Every structure is written in structure tokens, then in C-alpha cells.
């Protein structure tokens, strides 16, 4: 299953990577603890942010009004 089958465009993937990257960096910089734990926490939160981004993009693409 590829992104086009799901209804995602190329820019959606690029935006997802940008969102996940920014969220990961913010968590790594702002979290407390050893650097390893901060990186792991950032990766987990970034992955969750990417999943939420994909889910919300799919829902928007499916249910958006025709005039959008």
C-alpha cells in the first residue's frame, strides 16, 4: 500500500516529515534527563505526531467540502 492509494499527495509526506522533525527536536531540547532518554522520547513523540498528522490529513481529504 502506497501513499497515493491512501489519498496522500507528495507534499503531505513532506509536511509530515517536517512536523515530526520539529516535534522531535522540541522534545529533545526541552525534556529533562540524559541525552539518550531525551532522544528516545523525542523519537516516540515524533512518531506519534506523524501518525496523528497522517490520520488527520486522511480525514480532512475524505470529508472536506468540494469547494476546498
mmCIF file as Biopython writes it, N, C-alpha, C and O atoms, coordinates in Angstrom:
data_model
#
loop_
_atom_site.group_PDB
_atom_site.id
_atom_site.type_symbol
_atom_site.label_atom_id
_atom_site.label_alt_id
_atom_site.label_comp_id
_atom_site.label_asym_id
_atom_site.label_entity_id
_atom_site.label_seq_id
_atom_site.pdbx_PDB_ins_code
_atom_site.Cartn_x
_atom_site.Cartn_y
_atom_site.Cartn_z
_atom_site.occupancy
_atom_site.B_iso_or_equiv
_atom_site.auth_seq_id
_atom_site.auth_asym_id
_atom_site.pdbx_PDB_model_num
ATOM 1   N N  . UNK A ? 1  ? 0.855   -1.172 0.000  1.0 0.0 1  A 1 
ATOM 2   C CA . UNK A ? 1  ? 0.000   0.000  0.000  1.0 0.0 1  A 1 
ATOM 3   C C  . UNK A ? 1  ? 0.900   1.234  0.000  1.0 0.0 1  A 1 
ATOM 4   O O  . UNK A ? 1  ? 1.773   1.377  0.856  1.0 0.0 1  A 1 
ATOM 5   N N  . UNK A ? 2  ? 0.683   2.103  -0.946 1.0 0.0 2  A 1 
ATOM 6   C CA . UNK A ? 2  ? 1.496   3.310  -1.009 1.0 0.0 2  A 1 
ATOM 7   C C  . UNK A ? 2  ? 0.668   4.533  -0.635 1.0 0.0 2  A 1 
ATOM 8   O O  . UNK A ? 2  ? -0.533  4.435  -0.385 1.0 0.0 2  A 1 
ATOM 9   N N  . UNK A ? 3  ? 1.319   5.665  -0.601 1.0 0.0 3  A 1 
ATOM 10  C CA . UNK A ? 3  ? 0.670   6.894  -0.146 1.0 0.0 3  A 1 
ATOM 11  C C  . UNK A ? 3  ? -0.456  7.318  -1.077 1.0 0.0 3  A 1 
ATOM 12  O O  . UNK A ? 3  ? -1.476  7.830  -0.617 1.0 0.0 3  A 1 
ATOM 13  N N  . UNK A ? 4  ? -0.286  7.114  -2.369 1.0 0.0 4  A 1 
ATOM 14  C CA . UNK A ? 4  ? -1.322  7.520  -3.320 1.0 0.0 4  A 1 
ATOM 15  C C  . UNK A ? 4  ? -2.574  6.666  -3.186 1.0 0.0 4  A 1 
ATOM 16  O O  . UNK A ? 4  ? -3.682  7.145  -3.429 1.0 0.0 4  A 1 
ATOM 17  N N  . UNK A ? 5  ? -2.408  5.416  -2.804 1.0 0.0 5  A 1 
ATOM 18  C CA . UNK A ? 5  ? -3.558  4.546  -2.570 1.0 0.0 5  A 1 
ATOM 19  C C  . UNK A ? 5  ? -4.394  5.074  -1.409 1.0 0.0 5  A 1 
ATOM 20  O O  . UNK A ? 5  ? -5.622  4.995  -1.432 1.0 0.0 5  A 1 
ATOM 21  N N  . UNK A ? 6  ? -3.724  5.611  -0.398 1.0 0.0 6  A 1 
ATOM 22  C CA . UNK A ? 6  ? -4.423  6.170  0.755  1.0 0.0 6  A 1 
ATOM 23  C C  . UNK A ? 6  ? -5.046  7.525  0.463  1.0 0.0 6  A 1 
ATOM 24  O O  . UNK A ? 6  ? -5.928  7.970  1.198  1.0 0.0 6  A 1 
ATOM 25  N N  . UNK A ? 7  ? -4.606  8.181  -0.590 1.0 0.0 7  A 1 
ATOM 26  C CA . UNK A ? 7  ? -5.115  9.508  -0.901 1.0 0.0 7  A 1 
ATOM 27  C C  . UNK A ? 7  ? -4.208  10.626 -0.435 1.0 0.0 7  A 1 
ATOM 28  O O  . UNK A ? 7  ? -4.648  11.767 -0.298 1.0 0.0 7  A 1 
ATOM 29  N N  . UNK A ? 8  ? -2.944  10.311 -0.190 1.0 0.0 8  A 1 
ATOM 30  C CA . UNK A ? 8  ? -1.989  11.325 0.236  1.0 0.0 8  A 1 
ATOM 31  C C  . UNK A ? 8  ? -1.188  11.815 -0.967 1.0 0.0 8  A 1 
ATOM 32  O O  . UNK A ? 8  ? -0.880  11.049 -1.880 1.0 0.0 8  A 1 
ATOM 33  N N  . UNK A ? 9  ? -0.864  13.077 -0.950 1.0 0.0 9  A 1 
ATOM 34  C CA . UNK A ? 9  ? -0.050  13.653 -2.010 1.0 0.0 9  A 1 
ATOM 35  C C  . UNK A ? 9  ? 1.398   13.730 -1.561 1.0 0.0 9  A 1 
ATOM 36  O O  . UNK A ? 9  ? 1.709   13.511 -0.390 1.0 0.0 9  A 1 
ATOM 37  N N  . UNK A ? 10 ? 2.284   14.045 -2.502 1.0 0.0 10 A 1 
ATOM 38  C CA . UNK A ? 10 ? 3.714   14.130 -2.192 1.0 0.0 10 A 1 
ATOM 39  C C  . UNK A ? 10 ? 3.981   15.189 -1.125 1.0 0.0 10 A 1 
ATOM 40  O O  . UNK A ? 10 ? 4.810   14.980 -0.239 1.0 0.0 10 A 1 
ATOM 41  N N  . UNK A ? 11 ? 3.286   16.326 -1.204 1.0 0.0 11 A 1 
ATOM 42  C CA . UNK A ? 11 ? 3.508   17.387 -0.225 1.0 0.0 11 A 1 
ATOM 43  C C  . UNK A ? 11 ? 3.033   16.981 1.164  1.0 0.0 11 A 1 
ATOM 44  O O  . UNK A ? 11 ? 3.555   17.480 2.161  1.0 0.0 11 A 1 
ATOM 45  N N  . UNK A ? 12 ? 2.051   16.084 1.250  1.0 0.0 12 A 1 
ATOM 46  C CA . UNK A ? 12 ? 1.608   15.592 2.555  1.0 0.0 12 A 1 
ATOM 47  C C  . UNK A ? 12 ? 2.730   14.836 3.259  1.0 0.0 12 A 1 
ATOM 48  O O  . UNK A ? 12 ? 2.925   14.994 4.464  1.0 0.0 12 A 1 
ATOM 49  N N  . UNK A ? 13 ? 3.459   14.029 2.523  1.0 0.0 13 A 1 
ATOM 50  C CA . UNK A ? 13 ? 4.589   13.306 3.100  1.0 0.0 13 A 1 
ATOM 51  C C  . UNK A ? 13 ? 5.691   14.243 3.547  1.0 0.0 13 A 1 
ATOM 52  O O  . UNK A ? 13 ? 6.290   14.057 4.607  1.0 0.0 13 A 1 
ATOM 53  N N  . UNK A ? 14 ? 5.953   15.250 2.735  1.0 0.0 14 A 1 
ATOM 54  C CA . UNK A ? 14 ? 6.974   16.241 3.087  1.0 0.0 14 A 1 
ATOM 55  C C  . UNK A ? 14 ? 6.560   17.008 4.337  1.0 0.0 14 A 1 
ATOM 56  O O  . UNK A ? 14 ? 7.382   17.247 5.222  1.0 0.0 14 A 1 
ATOM 57  N N  . UNK A ? 15 ? 5.300   17.392 4.413  1.0 0.0 15 A 1 
ATOM 58  C CA . UNK A ? 15 ? 4.803   18.107 5.591  1.0 0.0 15 A 1 
ATOM 59  C C  . UNK A ? 15 ? 4.839   17.222 6.837  1.0 0.0 15 A 1 
ATOM 60  O O  . UNK A ? 15 ? 5.136   17.703 7.930  1.0 0.0 15 A 1 
ATOM 61  N N  . UNK A ? 16 ? 4.538   15.934 6.676  1.0 0.0 16 A 1 
ATOM 62  C CA . UNK A ? 16 ? 4.574   15.019 7.810  1.0 0.0 16 A 1 
ATOM 63  C C  . UNK A ? 16 ? 5.993   14.910 8.372  1.0 0.0 16 A 1 
ATOM 64  O O  . UNK A ? 16 ? 6.185   14.920 9.588  1.0 0.0 16 A 1 
ATOM 65  N N  . UNK A ? 17 ? 6.973   14.806 7.493  1.0 0.0 17 A 1 
ATOM 66  C CA . UNK A ? 17 ? 8.362   14.723 7.942  1.0 0.0 17 A 1 
ATOM 67  C C  . UNK A ? 17 ? 8.767   16.007 8.666  1.0 0.0 17 A 1 
ATOM 68  O O  . UNK A ? 17 ? 9.466   15.963 9.679  1.0 0.0 17 A 1 
ATOM 69  N N  . UNK A ? 18 ? 8.324   17.146 8.142  1.0 0.0 18 A 1 
ATOM 70  C CA . UNK A ? 18 ? 8.646   18.424 8.788  1.0 0.0 18 A 1 
ATOM 71  C C  . UNK A ? 18 ? 8.022   18.509 10.182 1.0 0.0 18 A 1 
ATOM 72  O O  . UNK A ? 18 ? 8.686   18.916 11.136 1.0 0.0 18 A 1 
ATOM 73  N N  . UNK A ? 19 ? 6.765   18.131 10.300 1.0 0.0 19 A 1 
ATOM 74  C CA . UNK A ? 19 ? 6.077   18.172 11.599 1.0 0.0 19 A 1 
ATOM 75  C C  . UNK A ? 19 ? 6.755   17.229 12.587 1.0 0.0 19 A 1 
ATOM 76  O O  . UNK A ? 19 ? 7.028   17.612 13.724 1.0 0.0 19 A 1 
ATOM 77  N N  . UNK A ? 20 ? 7.025   16.007 12.162 1.0 0.0 20 A 1 
ATOM 78  C CA . UNK A ? 20 ? 7.670   15.033 13.046 1.0 0.0 20 A 1 
ATOM 79  C C  . UNK A ? 20 ? 9.056   15.505 13.462 1.0 0.0 20 A 1 
ATOM 80  O O  . UNK A ? 20 ? 9.446   15.336 14.617 1.0 0.0 20 A 1 
ATOM 81  N N  . UNK A ? 21 ? 9.796   16.090 12.543 1.0 0.0 21 A 1 
ATOM 82  C CA . UNK A ? 21 ? 11.135  16.579 12.862 1.0 0.0 21 A 1 
ATOM 83  C C  . UNK A ? 21 ? 11.124  17.707 13.864 1.0 0.0 21 A 1 
ATOM 84  O O  . UNK A ? 21 ? 11.919  17.720 14.803 1.0 0.0 21 A 1 
ATOM 85  N N  . UNK A ? 22 ? 10.217  18.664 13.668 1.0 0.0 22 A 1 
ATOM 86  C CA . UNK A ? 22 ? 10.131  19.799 14.595 1.0 0.0 22 A 1 
ATOM 87  C C  . UNK A ? 22 ? 9.697   19.330 15.975 1.0 0.0 22 A 1 
ATOM 88  O O  . UNK A ? 22 ? 10.266  19.754 16.981 1.0 0.0 22 A 1 
ATOM 89  N N  . UNK A ? 23 ? 8.701   18.465 16.034 1.0 0.0 23 A 1 
ATOM 90  C CA . UNK A ? 23 ? 8.227   17.955 17.328 1.0 0.0 23 A 1 
ATOM 91  C C  . UNK A ? 23 ? 9.342   17.180 18.030 1.0 0.0 23 A 1 
ATOM 92  O O  . UNK A ? 23 ? 9.538   17.330 19.236 1.0 0.0 23 A 1 
ATOM 93  N N  . UNK A ? 24 ? 10.063  16.364 17.288 1.0 0.0 24 A 1 
ATOM 94  C CA . UNK A ? 24 ? 11.170  15.599 17.868 1.0 0.0 24 A 1 
ATOM 95  C C  . UNK A ? 24 ? 12.235  16.525 18.449 1.0 0.0 24 A 1 
ATOM 96  O O  . UNK A ? 24 ? 12.691  16.323 19.574 1.0 0.0 24 A 1 
ATOM 97  N N  . UNK A ? 25 ? 12.629  17.537 17.681 1.0 0.0 25 A 1 
ATOM 98  C CA . UNK A ? 25 ? 13.640  18.472 18.159 1.0 0.0 25 A 1 
ATOM 99  C C  . UNK A ? 25 ? 13.188  19.231 19.402 1.0 0.0 25 A 1 
ATOM 100 O O  . UNK A ? 25 ? 13.970  19.421 20.334 1.0 0.0 25 A 1 
ATOM 101 N N  . UNK A ? 26 ? 11.940  19.661 19.418 1.0 0.0 26 A 1 
ATOM 102 C CA . UNK A ? 26 ? 11.427  20.397 20.582 1.0 0.0 26 A 1 
ATOM 103 C C  . UNK A ? 26 ? 11.453  19.513 21.827 1.0 0.0 26 A 1 
ATOM 104 O O  . UNK A ? 26 ? 11.835  19.967 22.905 1.0 0.0 26 A 1 
ATOM 105 N N  . UNK A ? 27 ? 11.050  18.266 21.680 1.0 0.0 27 A 1 
ATOM 106 C CA . UNK A ? 27 ? 11.049  17.363 22.837 1.0 0.0 27 A 1 
ATOM 107 C C  . UNK A ? 27 ? 12.478  17.088 23.298 1.0 0.0 27 A 1 
ATOM 108 O O  . UNK A ? 27 ? 12.743  17.089 24.500 1.0 0.0 27 A 1 
ATOM 109 N N  . UNK A ? 28 ? 13.392  16.856 22.378 1.0 0.0 28 A 1 
ATOM 110 C CA . UNK A ? 28 ? 14.783  16.578 22.758 1.0 0.0 28 A 1 
ATOM 111 C C  . UNK A ? 28 ? 15.387  17.771 23.489 1.0 0.0 28 A 1 
ATOM 112 O O  . UNK A ? 28 ? 16.122  17.594 24.460 1.0 0.0 28 A 1 
ATOM 113 N N  . UNK A ? 29 ? 15.088  18.970 23.036 1.0 0.0 29 A 1 
ATOM 114 C CA . UNK A ? 29 ? 15.671  20.164 23.650 1.0 0.0 29 A 1 
ATOM 115 C C  . UNK A ? 29 ? 15.032  20.478 24.999 1.0 0.0 29 A 1 
ATOM 116 O O  . UNK A ? 29 ? 15.723  20.904 25.924 1.0 0.0 29 A 1 
ATOM 117 N N  . UNK A ? 30 ? 13.720  20.273 25.121 1.0 0.0 30 A 1 
ATOM 118 C CA . UNK A ? 30 ? 13.026  20.713 26.328 1.0 0.0 30 A 1 
ATOM 119 C C  . UNK A ? 30 ? 12.881  19.642 27.411 1.0 0.0 30 A 1 
ATOM 120 O O  . UNK A ? 30 ? 12.592  19.972 28.561 1.0 0.0 30 A 1 
ATOM 121 N N  . UNK A ? 31 ? 13.073  18.384 27.072 1.0 0.0 31 A 1 
ATOM 122 C CA . UNK A ? 31 ? 12.914  17.320 28.065 1.0 0.0 31 A 1 
ATOM 123 C C  . UNK A ? 31 ? 14.095  17.319 29.033 1.0 0.0 31 A 1 
ATOM 124 O O  . UNK A ? 31 ? 15.184  17.797 28.717 1.0 0.0 31 A 1 
ATOM 125 N N  . UNK A ? 32 ? 13.850  16.776 30.208 1.0 0.0 32 A 1 
ATOM 126 C CA . UNK A ? 32 ? 14.911  16.641 31.204 1.0 0.0 32 A 1 
ATOM 127 C C  . UNK A ? 32 ? 15.376  15.201 31.236 1.0 0.0 32 A 1 
ATOM 128 O O  . UNK A ? 32 ? 14.607  14.279 30.965 1.0 0.0 32 A 1 
ATOM 129 N N  . UNK A ? 33 ? 16.637  15.018 31.570 1.0 0.0 33 A 1 
ATOM 130 C CA . UNK A ? 33 ? 17.188  13.678 31.683 1.0 0.0 33 A 1 
ATOM 131 C C  . UNK A ? 33 ? 18.411  13.529 30.813 1.0 0.0 33 A 1 
ATOM 132 O O  . UNK A ? 33 ? 18.842  14.474 30.153 1.0 0.0 33 A 1 
ATOM 133 N N  . UNK A ? 34 ? 18.971  12.321 30.819 1.0 0.0 34 A 1 
ATOM 134 C CA . UNK A ? 34 ? 20.152  12.067 29.986 1.0 0.0 34 A 1 
ATOM 135 C C  . UNK A ? 34 ? 19.801  12.178 28.502 1.0 0.0 34 A 1 
ATOM 136 O O  . UNK A ? 34 ? 18.649  11.977 28.117 1.0 0.0 34 A 1 
ATOM 137 N N  . UNK A ? 35 ? 20.785  12.496 27.682 1.0 0.0 35 A 1 
ATOM 138 C CA . UNK A ? 35 ? 20.554  12.745 26.265 1.0 0.0 35 A 1 
ATOM 139 C C  . UNK A ? 35 ? 19.932  11.529 25.572 1.0 0.0 35 A 1 
ATOM 140 O O  . UNK A ? 35 ? 19.086  11.688 24.692 1.0 0.0 35 A 1 
ATOM 141 N N  . UNK A ? 36 ? 20.334  10.345 25.953 1.0 0.0 36 A 1 
ATOM 142 C CA . UNK A ? 36 ? 19.760  9.138  25.338 1.0 0.0 36 A 1 
ATOM 143 C C  . UNK A ? 36 ? 18.270  9.030  25.563 1.0 0.0 36 A 1 
ATOM 144 O O  . UNK A ? 36 ? 17.512  8.714  24.646 1.0 0.0 36 A 1 
ATOM 145 N N  . UNK A ? 37 ? 17.855  9.295  26.786 1.0 0.0 37 A 1 
ATOM 146 C CA . UNK A ? 37 ? 16.426  9.235  27.108 1.0 0.0 37 A 1 
ATOM 147 C C  . UNK A ? 37 ? 15.660  10.329 26.381 1.0 0.0 37 A 1 
ATOM 148 O O  . UNK A ? 37 ? 14.528  10.116 25.946 1.0 0.0 37 A 1 
ATOM 149 N N  . UNK A ? 38 ? 16.273  11.497 26.249 1.0 0.0 38 A 1 
ATOM 150 C CA . UNK A ? 38 ? 15.605  12.592 25.547 1.0 0.0 38 A 1 
ATOM 151 C C  . UNK A ? 38 ? 15.440  12.277 24.070 1.0 0.0 38 A 1 
ATOM 152 O O  . UNK A ? 38 ? 14.409  12.598 23.477 1.0 0.0 38 A 1 
ATOM 153 N N  . UNK A ? 39 ? 16.444  11.653 23.473 1.0 0.0 39 A 1 
ATOM 154 C CA . UNK A ? 39 ? 16.352  11.293 22.056 1.0 0.0 39 A 1 
ATOM 155 C C  . UNK A ? 39 ? 15.275  10.232 21.839 1.0 0.0 39 A 1 
ATOM 156 O O  . UNK A ? 39 ? 14.494  10.315 20.891 1.0 0.0 39 A 1 
ATOM 157 N N  . UNK A ? 40 ? 15.241  9.243  22.718 1.0 0.0 40 A 1 
ATOM 158 C CA . UNK A ? 40 ? 14.215  8.192  22.608 1.0 0.0 40 A 1 
ATOM 159 C C  . UNK A ? 40 ? 12.826  8.800  22.786 1.0 0.0 40 A 1 
ATOM 160 O O  . UNK A ? 40 ? 11.912  8.487  22.023 1.0 0.0 40 A 1 
ATOM 161 N N  . UNK A ? 41 ? 12.661  9.658  23.779 1.0 0.0 41 A 1 
ATOM 162 C CA . UNK A ? 41 ? 11.362  10.310 23.995 1.0 0.0 41 A 1 
ATOM 163 C C  . UNK A ? 41 ? 10.988  11.160 22.784 1.0 0.0 41 A 1 
ATOM 164 O O  . UNK A ? 41 ? 9.836   11.152 22.351 1.0 0.0 41 A 1 
ATOM 165 N N  . UNK A ? 42 ? 11.946  11.884 22.243 1.0 0.0 42 A 1 
ATOM 166 C CA . UNK A ? 42 ? 11.679  12.696 21.062 1.0 0.0 42 A 1 
ATOM 167 C C  . UNK A ? 42 ? 11.265  11.863 19.871 1.0 0.0 42 A 1 
ATOM 168 O O  . UNK A ? 42 ? 10.356  12.242 19.132 1.0 0.0 42 A 1 
ATOM 169 N N  . UNK A ? 43 ? 11.923  10.729 19.676 1.0 0.0 43 A 1 
ATOM 170 C CA . UNK A ? 43 ? 11.579  9.842  18.562 1.0 0.0 43 A 1 
ATOM 171 C C  . UNK A ? 43 ? 10.168  9.279  18.720 1.0 0.0 43 A 1 
ATOM 172 O O  . UNK A ? 43 ? 9.415   9.196  17.750 1.0 0.0 43 A 1 
ATOM 173 N N  . UNK A ? 44 ? 9.819   8.898  19.932 1.0 0.0 44 A 1 
ATOM 174 C CA . UNK A ? 44 ? 8.475   8.353  20.177 1.0 0.0 44 A 1 
ATOM 175 C C  . UNK A ? 44 ? 7.417   9.422  19.944 1.0 0.0 44 A 1 
ATOM 176 O O  . UNK A ? 44 ? 6.428   9.179  19.253 1.0 0.0 44 A 1 
ATOM 177 N N  . UNK A ? 45 ? 7.620   10.593 20.510 1.0 0.0 45 A 1 
ATOM 178 C CA . UNK A ? 45 ? 6.637   11.670 20.352 1.0 0.0 45 A 1 
ATOM 179 C C  . UNK A ? 45 ? 6.565   12.111 18.888 1.0 0.0 45 A 1 
ATOM 180 O O  . UNK A ? 45 ? 5.482   12.418 18.390 1.0 0.0 45 A 1 
ATOM 181 N N  . UNK A ? 46 ? 7.703   12.144 18.199 1.0 0.0 46 A 1 
ATOM 182 C CA . UNK A ? 46 ? 7.707   12.483 16.776 1.0 0.0 46 A 1 
ATOM 183 C C  . UNK A ? 46 ? 6.930   11.472 15.945 1.0 0.0 46 A 1 
ATOM 184 O O  . UNK A ? 46 ? 6.202   11.848 15.026 1.0 0.0 46 A 1 
ATOM 185 N N  . UNK A ? 47 ? 7.083   10.181 16.267 1.0 0.0 47 A 1 
ATOM 186 C CA . UNK A ? 47 ? 6.338   9.141  15.551 1.0 0.0 47 A 1 
ATOM 187 C C  . UNK A ? 47 ? 4.838   9.261  15.796 1.0 0.0 47 A 1 
ATOM 188 O O  . UNK A ? 47 ? 4.037   9.079  14.879 1.0 0.0 47 A 1 
ATOM 189 N N  . UNK A ? 48 ? 4.463   9.567  17.030 1.0 0.0 48 A 1 
ATOM 190 C CA . UNK A ? 48 ? 3.041   9.767  17.338 1.0 0.0 48 A 1 
ATOM 191 C C  . UNK A ? 48 ? 2.501   10.993 16.595 1.0 0.0 48 A 1 
ATOM 192 O O  . UNK A ? 48 ? 1.389   10.964 16.067 1.0 0.0 48 A 1 
ATOM 193 N N  . UNK A ? 49 ? 3.292   12.067 16.558 1.0 0.0 49 A 1 
ATOM 194 C CA . UNK A ? 49 ? 2.877   13.269 15.832 1.0 0.0 49 A 1 
ATOM 195 C C  . UNK A ? 49 ? 2.708   12.971 14.345 1.0 0.0 49 A 1 
ATOM 196 O O  . UNK A ? 49 ? 1.771   13.471 13.723 1.0 0.0 49 A 1 
ATOM 197 N N  . UNK A ? 50 ? 3.593   12.169 13.768 1.0 0.0 50 A 1 
ATOM 198 C CA . UNK A ? 50 ? 3.483   11.802 12.360 1.0 0.0 50 A 1 
ATOM 199 C C  . UNK A ? 50 ? 2.214   10.977 12.111 1.0 0.0 50 A 1 
ATOM 200 O O  . UNK A ? 50 ? 1.523   11.186 11.113 1.0 0.0 50 A 1 
ATOM 201 N N  . UNK A ? 51 ? 1.913   10.049 13.008 1.0 0.0 51 A 1 
ATOM 202 C CA . UNK A ? 51 ? 0.705   9.228  12.860 1.0 0.0 51 A 1 
ATOM 203 C C  . UNK A ? 51 ? -0.551  10.080 12.956 1.0 0.0 51 A 1 
ATOM 204 O O  . UNK A ? 51 ? -1.492  9.892  12.184 1.0 0.0 51 A 1 
ATOM 205 N N  . UNK A ? 52 ? -0.571  11.012 13.896 1.0 0.0 52 A 1 
ATOM 206 C CA . UNK A ? 52 ? -1.723  11.911 14.032 1.0 0.0 52 A 1 
ATOM 207 C C  . UNK A ? 52 ? -1.852  12.798 12.799 1.0 0.0 52 A 1 
ATOM 208 O O  . UNK A ? 52 ? -2.962  13.061 12.337 1.0 0.0 52 A 1 
ATOM 209 N N  . UNK A ? 53 ? -0.726  13.259 12.265 1.0 0.0 53 A 1 
ATOM 210 C CA . UNK A ? 53 ? -0.750  14.079 11.064 1.0 0.0 53 A 1 
ATOM 211 C C  . UNK A ? 53 ? -1.353  13.303 9.896  1.0 0.0 53 A 1 
ATOM 212 O O  . UNK A ? 53 ? -2.195  13.834 9.172  1.0 0.0 53 A 1 
ATOM 213 N N  . UNK A ? 54 ? -0.935  12.064 9.707  1.0 0.0 54 A 1 
ATOM 214 C CA . UNK A ? 54 ? -1.468  11.246 8.614  1.0 0.0 54 A 1 
ATOM 215 C C  . UNK A ? 54 ? -2.954  11.001 8.808  1.0 0.0 54 A 1 
ATOM 216 O O  . UNK A ? 54 ? -3.732  11.141 7.864  1.0 0.0 54 A 1 
ATOM 217 N N  . UNK A ? 55 ? -3.358  10.639 10.018 1.0 0.0 55 A 1 
ATOM 218 C CA . UNK A ? 55 ? -4.776  10.371 10.277 1.0 0.0 55 A 1 
ATOM 219 C C  . UNK A ? 55 ? -5.627  11.608 10.025 1.0 0.0 55 A 1 
ATOM 220 O O  . UNK A ? 55 ? -6.678  11.518 9.391  1.0 0.0 55 A 1 
ATOM 221 N N  . UNK A ? 56 ? -5.186  12.755 10.514 1.0 0.0 56 A 1 
ATOM 222 C CA . UNK A ? 56 ? -5.981  13.974 10.315 1.0 0.0 56 A 1 
ATOM 223 C C  . UNK A ? 56 ? -5.989  14.391 8.860  1.0 0.0 56 A 1 
ATOM 224 O O  . UNK A ? 56 ? -7.009  14.882 8.374  1.0 0.0 56 A 1 
ATOM 225 N N  . UNK A ? 57 ? -4.883  14.213 8.144  1.0 0.0 57 A 1 
ATOM 226 C CA . UNK A ? 57 ? -4.857  14.545 6.719  1.0 0.0 57 A 1 
ATOM 227 C C  . UNK A ? 57 ? -5.795  13.646 5.932  1.0 0.0 57 A 1 
ATOM 228 O O  . UNK A ? 57 ? -6.500  14.117 5.039  1.0 0.0 57 A 1 
ATOM 229 N N  . UNK A ? 58 ? -5.814  12.365 6.250  1.0 0.0 58 A 1 
ATOM 230 C CA . UNK A ? 58 ? -6.726  11.451 5.565  1.0 0.0 58 A 1 
ATOM 231 C C  . UNK A ? 58 ? -8.182  11.818 5.830  1.0 0.0 58 A 1 
ATOM 232 O O  . UNK A ? 58 ? -9.008  11.801 4.917  1.0 0.0 58 A 1 
ATOM 233 N N  . UNK A ? 59 ? -8.492  12.150 7.077  1.0 0.0 59 A 1 
ATOM 234 C CA . UNK A ? 59 ? -9.866  12.540 7.405  1.0 0.0 59 A 1 
ATOM 235 C C  . UNK A ? 59 ? -10.265 13.837 6.709  1.0 0.0 59 A 1 
ATOM 236 O O  . UNK A ? 59 ? -11.382 13.955 6.203  1.0 0.0 59 A 1 
ATOM 237 N N  . UNK A ? 60 ? -9.364  14.800 6.683  1.0 0.0 60 A 1 
ATOM 238 C CA . UNK A ? 60 ? -9.653  16.067 6.003  1.0 0.0 60 A 1 
ATOM 239 C C  . UNK A ? 60 ? -9.866  15.825 4.521  1.0 0.0 60 A 1 
ATOM 240 O O  . UNK A ? 60 ? -10.820 16.342 3.941  1.0 0.0 60 A 1 
ATOM 241 N N  . UNK A ? 61 ? -8.987  15.042 3.899  1.0 0.0 61 A 1 
ATOM 242 C CA . UNK A ? 61 ? -9.125  14.776 2.463  1.0 0.0 61 A 1 
ATOM 243 C C  . UNK A ? 61 ? -10.410 14.032 2.142  1.0 0.0 61 A 1 
ATOM 244 O O  . UNK A ? 61 ? -10.994 14.230 1.076  1.0 0.0 61 A 1 
ATOM 245 N N  . UNK A ? 62 ? -10.846 13.195 3.038  1.0 0.0 62 A 1 
ATOM 246 C CA . UNK A ? 62 ? -12.058 12.412 2.766  1.0 0.0 62 A 1 
ATOM 247 C C  . UNK A ? 62 ? -13.340 13.222 2.976  1.0 0.0 62 A 1 
ATOM 248 O O  . UNK A ? 62 ? -14.288 13.081 2.204  1.0 0.0 62 A 1 
ATOM 249 N N  . UNK A ? 63 ? -13.378 14.056 3.996  1.0 0.0 63 A 1 
ATOM 250 C CA . UNK A ? 63 ? -14.616 14.731 4.368  1.0 0.0 63 A 1 
ATOM 251 C C  . UNK A ? 63 ? -14.643 16.229 4.080  1.0 0.0 63 A 1 
ATOM 252 O O  . UNK A ? 63 ? -15.596 16.908 4.462  1.0 0.0 63 A 1 
ATOM 253 N N  . UNK A ? 64 ? -13.620 16.754 3.417  1.0 0.0 64 A 1 
ATOM 254 C CA . UNK A ? 64 ? -13.601 18.190 3.136  1.0 0.0 64 A 1 
ATOM 255 C C  . UNK A ? 64 ? -14.680 18.535 2.111  1.0 0.0 64 A 1 
ATOM 256 O O  . UNK A ? 64 ? -15.048 17.694 1.290  1.0 0.0 64 A 1 
ATOM 257 N N  . UNK A ? 65 ? -15.188 19.769 2.154  1.0 0.0 65 A 1 
ATOM 258 C CA . UNK A ? 65 ? -16.165 20.185 1.163  1.0 0.0 65 A 1 
ATOM 259 C C  . UNK A ? 65 ? -15.557 20.218 -0.233 1.0 0.0 65 A 1 
ATOM 260 O O  . UNK A ? 65 ? -14.343 20.359 -0.379 1.0 0.0 65 A 1 
ATOM 261 N N  . UNK A ? 66 ? -16.386 20.089 -1.247 1.0 0.0 66 A 1 
ATOM 262 C CA . UNK A ? 66 ? -15.908 20.050 -2.623 1.0 0.0 66 A 1 
ATOM 263 C C  . UNK A ? 66 ? -15.251 21.354 -3.055 1.0 0.0 66 A 1 
ATOM 264 O O  . UNK A ? 66 ? -14.395 21.343 -3.939 1.0 0.0 66 A 1 
ATOM 265 N N  . UNK A ? 67 ? -15.633 22.478 -2.450 1.0 0.0 67 A 1 
ATOM 266 C CA . UNK A ? 67 ? -15.100 23.755 -2.883 1.0 0.0 67 A 1 
ATOM 267 C C  . UNK A ? 67 ? -13.721 24.054 -2.315 1.0 0.0 67 A 1 
ATOM 268 O O  . UNK A ? 67 ? -13.170 25.112 -2.619 1.0 0.0 67 A 1 
ATOM 269 N N  . UNK A ? 68 ? -13.141 23.184 -1.511 1.0 0.0 68 A 1 
ATOM 270 C CA . UNK A ? 68 ? -11.800 23.413 -0.953 1.0 0.0 68 A 1 
ATOM 271 C C  . UNK A ? 68 ? -10.751 23.126 -1.974 1.0 0.0 68 A 1 
ATOM 272 O O  . UNK A ? 68 ? -9.561  23.261 -1.692 1.0 0.0 68 A 1 
#
